[in-house]
Amino acid sequence: MLLAHPAVLKDLVERYETLCARHTENGGATARRQMDDVAYTLCVSTGTRTVEDALDAARRRLHGTRSQGDAVLTGG
């Protein structure tokens, strides 16, 4: 399976969380549509079927890659 770049996953998670907050505040149809689009992209990017599973998978991947990326930068 192809894996999305961590920067892409980070952006998608942040966008989804921002849109959720906006939708909670305003309840607008536009924010809901955008949330659905980002949720779909997260699911495709993580190979999952629900947005909850996609967010969990993305966060696990981001958490796991953070230490690897730091090791590359510091030579450790």
Beta strands, then each sheet from edge to edge (+ up, - down):
end
